């Protein structure tokens, strides 16, 4: 715009001086005010959990998933340029890791050894299993390996029995992120999505026992038997049906609960979801760094998946 010619390296230097950094872009589909509201809500809930823990009535538990490759190793090291035998192994296969921790350490009964089958109860939250993808499933993100069913099985057979063994009579506040598999829904979930057709929306209202609704544009009262009728015949639009479902949900705030929310609530526990894209509020992230460093320091050429799993399990044993 100003007809000033500046080299690319100069622009880079200026941008660095201004505090910018170059890297992969990640667009967050949230307004700043909404994001700040989520952070405030988290701080309020988390503070309440910490207060109850201080009072001795509750325990705050942090959980997360991560991964590690069988050939995980330190990427850099000292070698002579004449040595042509220094060649990287590549990543190898991927192991998926799950665990939970408290201020007292990892959530596991001492000396408990568990299999990697989630249908087998065990008194440890530790889980290390080889990634299994379905045909055509995207392998670029390890999150694709996890499912809501696996997470629920982990809760039922690992987390809850271990917590009850270690902290009988205490309430658990489980701190976790907003991954989709942390919020699986069952058939009781009421959807207000406009992507549904009028027939499905109308029958949702009928199943909920709604006998009449008020139209959005002209405020007409439409009885239940005309929910599917066209406007010209005294019926509704799709927007009217969606608005009526939203109104019902507002009046029944406890209606839509995920399977995880139901399971935890039935057990007398609560969930604390961290704000999106805020890994710095999850202390268990430091655990993953420690585990991966331990495994990397013991890397060997073409290390097998069995060796990688054993070293990962040994790394968990080193955490105090």
Rosetta blueprint (number, residue, H / E / L):
1 X L
2 X L
3 X L
4 X L
5 X L
6 X L
7 X L
8 X H
9 X H
10 X H
11 X H
12 X H
13 X H
14 X H
15 X H
16 X H
17 X H
18 X L
19 X L
20 X L
21 X L
22 X L
23 X L
24 X L
25 X L
26 X L
27 X L
28 X L
29 X L
30 X L
31 X L
32 X H
33 X H
34 X H
35 X H
36 X H
37 X H
38 X H
39 X H
40 X H
41 X H
42 X H
43 X H
44 X H
45 X H
46 X H
47 X H
48 X H
49 X H
50 X H
51 X H
52 X H
53 X H
54 X H
55 X H
56 X L
57 X L
58 X E
59 X E
60 X E
61 X E
62 X E
63 X E
64 X E
65 X E
66 X E
67 X E
68 X E
69 X E
70 X L
71 X L
72 X L
73 X L
74 X L
75 X L
76 X L
77 X L
78 X L
79 X L
80 X L
81 X L
82 X L
83 X L
84 X L
85 X L
86 X L
87 X L
88 X L
89 X L
90 X L
91 X L
92 X L
93 X L
94 X E
95 X E
96 X E
97 X E
98 X E
99 X E
100 X E
101 X E
102 X E
103 X L
104 X L
105 X E
106 X E
107 X L
108 X E
109 X L
110 X L
111 X L
112 X L
113 X L
114 X L
115 X L
116 X L
117 X L
118 X L
119 X L
120 X L
121 X L
122 X L
123 X L
124 X E
125 X L
126 X L
127 X E
128 X E
129 X E
130 X E
131 X L
132 X L
133 X L
134 X L
135 X L
136 X L
137 X L
138 X L
139 X L
140 X L
141 X L
142 X H
143 X H
144 X H
145 X H
146 X L
147 X L
148 X H
149 X H
150 X H
151 X H
152 X H
153 X H
154 X H
155 X H
156 X H
157 X H
158 X H
159 X H
160 X H
161 X H
162 X H
163 X H
164 X H
165 X H
166 X H
167 X L
168 X L
169 X L
170 X L
171 X E
172 X E
173 X E
174 X E
175 X E
176 X E
177 X L
178 X L
179 X L
180 X H
181 X H
182 X H
183 X L
184 X L
185 X L
186 X L
187 X L
188 X L
189 X L
190 X L
191 X L
192 X L
193 X L
194 X L
195 X L
196 X L
197 X L
198 X H
199 X H
200 X H
201 X H
202 X H
203 X H
204 X H
205 X H
206 X H
207 X H
208 X L
209 X L
210 X L
211 X L
212 X E
213 X E
214 X E
215 X L
216 X L
217 X L
218 X L
219 X L
220 X L
221 X E
222 X E
223 X E
224 X H
225 X H
226 X H
227 X L
228 X L
229 X L
230 X L
231 X H
232 X H
233 X H
234 X L
235 X L
236 X L
237 X L
238 X H
239 X H
240 X H
241 X H
242 X H
243 X H
244 X H
245 X H
246 X H
247 X H
248 X H
249 X H
250 X H
251 X H
252 X L
253 X L
254 X L
255 X L
256 X L
257 X L
258 X L
259 X H
260 X H
261 X H
262 X H
263 X H
264 X H
265 X H
266 X H
267 X L
268 X L
269 X L
270 X E
271 X E
272 X E
273 X E
274 X L
275 X L
276 X L
277 X L
278 X L
279 X H
280 X H
281 X H
282 X L
283 X L
284 X H
285 X H
286 X H
287 X H
288 X H
289 X H
290 X H
291 X H
292 X H
293 X H
294 X H
295 X H
296 X H
297 X H
298 X L
299 X L
300 X L
301 X L
302 X L
303 X L
304 X L
305 X H
306 X H
307 X H
308 X H
309 X H
310 X H
311 X H
312 X H
313 X H
314 X H
315 X H
316 X H
317 X H
318 X H
319 X L
320 X L
